[in-house]
């Protein structure tokens, strides 16, 4: 396999990426400036290239433009310590595979580079497409086997729908695995030989979403130095998965409706119609009927999407699947980190099954990753579980008497008519009454942990977006995650 090229005038950044990729068995070649890369490109090309934006001489965006002009299929990841909107927009409009903000999580950076390499190998680099063959992530276990009747119904529906081209609307809570259902529909259908392209409409800035969907013509806007296909063209002959469709802006809903009606559209800045053959699978966690009544979603588009509706149950409705999922996620996490696989004690597993998982399968996966990093021993006990789980009322405890039939402590009743501030005041009063030390510090830490965890779940793990929505800086949330033990150690 060809090496990955790293372009940055900061020697420390080059060193960190070199060491991280070396651990992942990926060869690298580093450059200190764009001019060195241009000379090297005359002789060879890398598997993927990662470049800083601000460098002496020619900057990363100019280098990106030249590379995409001469080597359009080469995936380029742009990184910068200046997370401004103009740089982000310019990078994506210039054809960047993805954007990496400094300081970055080392594991996330390696995973992104590995995905770029994989898609380049499969001949689809730089188009944002995530091939079905590369989509067998750790969450894939959710769709391979299940003990719950609710998921068995989903399996049956997939079997019936896969061989048709009918539009499917998948509903379900965030983190329940809607994209995995869409992939299964594609993988088992008549279009499995063609691309599966996924787009989260809520994750793309409003001013970029139109070009992301429909592509653009050269000169359509500043930075559009070449024609670029949109997701519809990339998915031609295959499946286009539109996630969080309920968050799509109204002005784009009209354009989407036309494409669904006759399969034609115009690129941004284009005058010639483009016709595609694409199967649409959409998903949302929002009640679209309610958004239609509120005037936030077009009724005609709703009916066009709602041909077949498939409801994906939340994890709390299929808790019998928790043991198999937990075992799978612990194994996948250990493999990713290069450490021995940990196992849950029987009591810890019972405690985990009691938890309601507001973040669904994604939250369980995050818990298992946290346990792989934070649990002290190879066997995970109740006291080792994440605070969100271990602070709840246990169904069992890791103690010999429990297995002998010792009574379980009765749950403390929580008045449902009290506000969270009243409950907080009550909790503080109880801790003060019991003379617990550092009540302020422990409550503050638990509060910060809960709020940051909620923000990360709401933003699907995107730290920059979570920090913005919380009103804090990117560096602040990174520091908080480390202080609270919520961030796995990197290099």
N, C-alpha and C positions, 0 to 999 in steps of 0.2 A: 504494500500500500504506500502511496506517495505521502510525504510528510505534510504537516500543517505549517504554514508560514505565519510568523508573528511579526507585526510591524509596530514598533513603539520606540520613541526616543528615551523612554524611562527604562533603565536597565532592570530595576526592581520588578516592574510589571512583567518584563520578558522572562525574568528568572522564575517568578511565581508560576506563570503559565507553562513554562518548559517543564518544571518539576511536576506540576499537576498532570500534564499530558503524558509525561514519562511514566507515572504511576498507572495510567490508563493504557500503557503500551502503545502510545501514539508518538511517532517521531516528529521532531520539529526542526525548523530552520528559522533563525531570528534575524531581523533587520532593524537598523536604527533609523532609517529614513525611507521615504517613498522612492527616491532615486535608485537606491540599491535594489528595490523590488522590481522596478521597471527593467533594469538590466538583467535580472535573473529570469524574468518572464520571457525574455527573448530566447531562452534556452529550454525552459521547462515550466510546468504549471504544478501547483500544489493540490492536495486533496481538498483543502479549504484554506482561506486566508482570514486572519483577524487583524484589524488595523485600528490604531488610535486615530482620532480626528485631528487634534491640534499637535502638529509636529513642526519643527523648523523646516523651512523650504516648502515643499508641496504638502498640503494637508490631506487627511484621510479621505475627505469627500471628493476631492479632485482625483485622487488615486482610484477611488471606487468607480467614478465615472469612466476613467480610462480602461479599467479592468473589464467592466461590464460591456464596453464597446468592443473590445478585442476578444474577450473570453466570457460571453454572456452566461454560460452555464456554471461558471466557477462561483461557489457560494462565498460571499464576503460578509463577515460579521464586523460591525463597526462598534467601537467602544470609546467612551469618553467620560471624563470626570465632570463635564459640564452638561448637566441634564436639562438643557433648554429645549424649548419646543422647536425652534428653527432647525437645530441640529438633528433632532429626532425625525422631523418631517422630511428634511433633505436626505437623510440616510435611507429611509424607506422609499421615497420617491426615486432615489437614484438606483434602486434595485438591490439594496442590502438584504441579505438573508435574514438578519435580525440585528437588534440593537442591544448592547451590553453596557450598562451604566456602572461606573466605578464609584465606590468600591464594590466589587462584585463577590458573590459567593462562589468559591472555587469549584465546588461540586456542580453548581448550576452552570457555570461556565464550561466545564468539561462536558456535561450532558448536552449543552447546546452545540458545541463543536462536534461531538459524536453524531448528533442528528444531521448536521450539515454534511459531514463526511458520508454518512449513509445515503442521504438523498442524492449526493453527487455520484456515488457509486451506482445508484439505481437509475441515473440519467434524468433526475428531476430537480437538480440543485437550483436554489434561488427562487423557486416559485412558491414557497410557503406551503407546499403540499406535504402532507404526512402520509406516506404510503401505508397501505394496510399491512404489508409485510413488516414494516418498521413500527407499527403501532401496537405491537404486542407487549405493552408495558405491564408493570406489576399489577395494575388494576384489571388486566385482561382476565384474571382468575374469576372475576365476578360473573363472567359470561360463559365459563366453561363447565361449571357444575354448580348446583344449588339444591339445598334440602327444603327450601321454603316453597309452599304452594304458589305464593305470589310471583316468584321468579319463574316457576314452571310455566305459568300463564304467559309470561313475557317470552320465554323460549318458544312456546307454541306459536305465538303471534309472529315472531321473527321467521319461523319456518314457513308460515303461510305468506308472509309479505315479501320475503327475499326474492322470490322468482318473478315478481311483478315490477312494473315501473311506477306504481302509484306513489303519490306524494304522501309522506308520513310526518305527523307532528308528534314529537315525543315530549311528554310533560313529566315533570318530577323536580324534586328539590335540588338545590345546588349540591354538587358532590355525590349525587346518587349514581352517576355513570351513564348519562345520556349519550355522550359521544361514543361510548363503547357499544351501545345498542345500535347506533347509526353505522358503526364500522361492521358490526355483525350482519346487518342488513346488506351491506355492500359485499362483504367477503363471501357470503353464501348466495349471492344473487348472480344474475346474468351479466352484470357489469364488473365482476371481480377482476377481470383482466385489465380494466381501465383505471384511471386515477380515482382515489378518494381524497377529496380536498375539504379541509375543515376551516371554518372561519368563525371566530367569536365576535359577533357584531358589537358586543358591549365593550370589547377590549381595544377596538380600533378608534382613534380620535375621529370625531365627526367629519373634519375636513379631509381626512384620508380615506374614509370608508367607501365613498363613491368610486375613486380610482382603484381601490383594493378589489372591489367587486367586479367592475366593468373594464378595468385597464385604462390606459391613456395613450394619446398620440404624442409624438415628438413635438415639443413646443407648446403643449397644452397649458403649461404653467412653468414658473421658474424652476429650473432643475430637471425638467422633463427632457433629457437630452436624447432619448430614444423611445421608440414605441415599447409599450409594456403590456403584456396580457394580464387580464384580471382573473379572479378566481373562477368565474364562469367559463372562460376559455380554457383554463388549466384543467377543469373538471370535465371537459367535453367528452362524451362517451361514457363517463363514469358517474360518480355521485358527489354532489356538493352538500356539505353539512353546514347549515347556518345555525350556530348556537346562540342562545339568548336573543332569539328573534324578536321578543317582546320589547327589547330596548332599541330597536332600529328607529332612527329618526323618521318622522312622517314623510319628509320630502323624498327620501329614498324608498319608502314603501311603495310609492307610486311607480317608480322605475322598476322595482322588483316585480310588481303585479304584471307589468307589461311583458317582462321576460317569461314569467310563468304562463302567460296567456298564449304567446306565439313563439317563444324561444328566440327572439331577436332583441338586440339592444345596440346602443352606440357607445363606443369608448369615449372617455372624457376628451373633448376637443376633436372628436371624430365626426365625419359626415357620412360615412358608409355604414350601413347596418351589418352587424355581425350575428350570425345564426349559430346556435349551439344545441346539442342534444344532451341534456343533463337531467339526472334524477335528483329531486330536491328532498332532503330530509332536514326538517327544522326542529328546534328544541327550545323550550323555555321553562323557567321555574315560576313564571308569573301567570296569573289567571287572565288569559287573553280576552275572554268575554267581558271581564270587568274593565279592561283597558279600552275595549271597543266602546263600552258605555261612557267612559270618561273622555272619549274623543282622542285617545292617545295611540290607537291602532285602527287601521282601516278595516271596516267590516268586510269589504269585498276581498281583501287580502287574507283575512282570517278564514273565510270560507274556502278560498283557493288552497290554503295550507292545510286546513282541517279536513282533508279527505279521509284519512285514517288516523285516529288518535291512539297513541300507545302510552299508557301510564306506567312509569317506572316507580316501583314502591321504594320508600325510604328504608334505610337500614334497620330502623326500629321496628319495622313491620316484618322483617325477616331475620330475626336475631339468631335463628338456627344456623345461619351462614357465617356468623362471626368467627367461630373457631377455625374453619377452613381458610377464611380470608386472612385472619391474624397470622396463622402459620405461614401462609404464602407471602404476606408482606414482610414478616420477620426474616424469612429466607432471602427475599429479594433485597431487602435493606442490608443484610449482612454481606451478601455477594457484592453489592455496590460499594460498600465501605471496606471490603477485604478483611472482615472479622468473622469469628465463629458465630453460628446461628444461635440465638437465644430462644428459650422455650418458656411458655407461661405455665405456672403452677395451676392446679385444678381450681384453687380458690381464686387466683387472679383471673382465670378465664371466666369464672362465674361472675366476678365483679365487672369484668369488661362487658359481658353479655347483658348486665343490668343497665348499663349506661345507654341513654337514648340516642346518642350520636347526632346532635343537630347538624353537624357537618357531613354526615353520612359516610360513605365508603372512603372518601378522601380524608376525612378526619381519622378514621381507623388506620389508614395507611400512614398518616402523619404520626399518630401515636406509636405505631410499630417502629418507625424510623427513630423517634425520640427514645424509645426503650433500647434500641440497638446501641445508641450512643450513651445514654445516661444510666441505665440500670447497672448496678455494681457487679452482679454475678451472672452466671449463665442461665440460672433459673429465675424467672421474674416472679416475685411475690406481690401480694396486694399492696404492700407499702412502697413498692418500686413503681407502681403505675403513675401516670401523669396526674398532676393535682386535680384536674377536672374530673377524673374518675375516682381517685382514691379519697377525695373529700366528700364523695357521696355516701349514702348509707350502704354498707356492705351486705351482700347476700351470704358471704362466707368469709372466714379469716384464715390466715396461714397459721394454724395452731392445732396441735393434736386433739385438743378437747372439742374443737369444732367438728372434726371428723367422727368423734365419738357421740355426737348428738347434742353437744352443748347448745343452749339457747342463743339465738342471734339477738343482738341489741335492737330494740324497737326503734323505728325511725322517728326522728324528731319532727313533729308536725310544723309545717310552714304555712302561716296564714296567707291564703291566696289573694286577699283583698288589700294587702299592704304593698306600698311602693317599694322600689329597690332601695331608696334612701332610708326608708323606715326599717327595712330588713338589715341594712348596713349598720344603722344605729343600734339595732337590737343585738347584732353580732358583736359590735364593739363593746356594748355594755356587758355582755356575757363574758367576754375575754378579760375585761377590766375587773369584773367581779371575781373571776377565778385567779386574779393576780398573774396573768400571763405576761412575760416580758416583751418589750418592744412591740406593743400592739400597733402603734402607728406604722412602723416599718413593715411588719408582716402583712397588715391589711393593704398597705400601699402596693406592696409587691404583688399580692394576689389580684388587686384591682388592675394593675398594669398588665399582668399576664392575661387576664380575661379579656380586656379591651383589645390588646394587640392580637390575641388569637382570633377574636371575632372579626377584626379588620382583615387579617390575612385570609380567613375563610371566605369572607365576602368578596375579596379581590382575587380569589383562586391562587393564593400564595405569592402574588406579585407585590414585592416589598415596596417599590417606589410608589405604586398606586395606593397601597395601604397607608404609607406614611403621609401621602398627600391628603387622603380622606380623614386621617386623624389630626391633621394640622401640624405635623412635625416634619423635620427634614429627613432625608434618606440616611444620613450618617447617624442621626439620633435613633431611628428604629433599629439600625444595625447594632448600635451599642446596647440598646435595651434588650434585644434578643440574646446577646451574649451575656449580659448581666443576669438575665432571668433564666439562663440555661435552656433557652428555646432554640438555640442555633447550634447545629452540629459543628464540631471543630474542623477547621480547614487547615491550609498550610500557613 
